[in-house]
Structures are given as structure tokens and as C-alpha cells.
Amino acid sequence: MFTGIIEEIGEITAIAESGDGWRLTVRAPKAAADAVHGESIAVSGVCLTVVGSTAETFDADVMKQTLDVAALGAATVGTRVNIEKAMPVGARLGGHIVQGHVDGTGTVLEVRPGAQWSVLRISLPDDLAPLVVDKGSISVDGTSLTVSAVSPPTPSTPSTGSGTPEGSGTREGSGTQEGSGTGGGHWFEVSLIPETLAATTLGTRAVGDRVNLETDILARHVERLLAFRAAPEGGSR
């Protein structure tokens, strides 16, 4: 489990095909310094298992399903990635509960720079839209963020922008990717503080960039429970 508080920005230094998946080598000195075989490290929000390491790099296998679902499938040598090691038991939960299981991707639709922060608007796949709420938590490329604005439930409803005020309580980073079910015009916004802009890859995101999204696990459980309660008689408890 992770918290979405990025520890360093790493760089992919090698990609080797491994069956229908990849073996990645990532340069991340802080994470690699004490990495051990079998431990979990989140790479831009994707939970990967360490299979080898040096003083400055670690290797991890990425299966085809992950490459198909996550923005990591478009990575190349030189791609910068957000790095977070798994949270130890008893540590502070500085962000929110992040599993490292990407739900889909979104595309950066708009970047509105401010004097000290930047607001990103990101597309949202239709199936994820009900799980994202104003002032709720979302992981964008592994970064724990607070949602500062969301599109209306009916995406055809005209939008007048977020009008997000300063001090919206937004934590770090955000992002979404195209090509993962985004067809209804849903979106959300996050406001990035200077620390997030400097300490994560979100500070260099531009319109058209694809990002990994993980919604709140609590929202996903509630959706699942409600689906069973709404099932026809004989198919529910």
C-alpha cells in the first residue's frame, strides 16, 4: 500500500521485452539504495515488484495487462516517473490510501498556470466519473491529490470552468489519459502547489499528456455494494 506522497523523480534507463510484457530498469537512487528483491515500488502510480537492483537502479517486470491499461505502456527510455516505496506499518498516512492498481488513464485537457500554483483539467473515463467527487482524493501518476472541481453528472451540461479559489485544500498532483473510455466529456481539476510542481512529474505536464488514474478505494467498494443491492431479486442478499 502507498500514500501518494512522491519520494523522488526517477528515470527509465532501459526497457527489455519479456514475453508479452517488459522488464524496466529505473534509475531512482533513494528507492534503490535499500531496495530488496520482492518488495513493491510504485512507478507513476503502478505497483511493481523489484526483481533486481544496484546502488542507483532497480528492475521490475510489467505484464501486458498493465501496459494496456496504464500510461506506462507509452513510456520510452528517458521517461521521467514518480517513485514511492510502500508505506511501512505504523507510518503516517500523509496522502490517502493508494493501492498502485491503476483504474485507467486520462488526458490533460488544460493547464492554467498561476502566480504560485497551476491548475490541471484532466479528462475522466465514463466509468470512473461517479467515483470522483469535489474535495475527494484521487491519485494522478501516483500522486495523492485533492479534487478541486468536477464536471456535472451530465457531461453535455455547459461548463463555466472551475473557478477554483486559492486554498482549496488540494494536495499533490493529478492527471488522466485519453483512450481509456473517455467519451462522455467528463473531467476533473486539481490545483498543484509549488512543492508538487517541483517534486513530481506533474510540474511538466502539458495539454495532451496521458496520466495514470486511481480512484479512491472506498468509493469503489461503495459502488460495488450498491450494485449488488440494486440487483434483481434472487441475485442479491
Secondary structure, DSSP 8 states (H G I E B T S, - for coil): -B-S---EEEEEEEEEEETTEEEEEEE-HHHHHT--TT-EEEETTEEEEEEEE-SSEEEEEE-HHHHHHSGGGG--TT-EEEEEE---TT----S--B-S---EEEEEEEEEE-SS-EEEEEE--TTTGGG--TT-EEEETTEEEEEEEE--SSTTS--------TT----S-----SSSS--S--EEEEEE-HHHHHHSGGGG--TT-EEEEE--HHHHHHHHHHHHHTS-TTS--
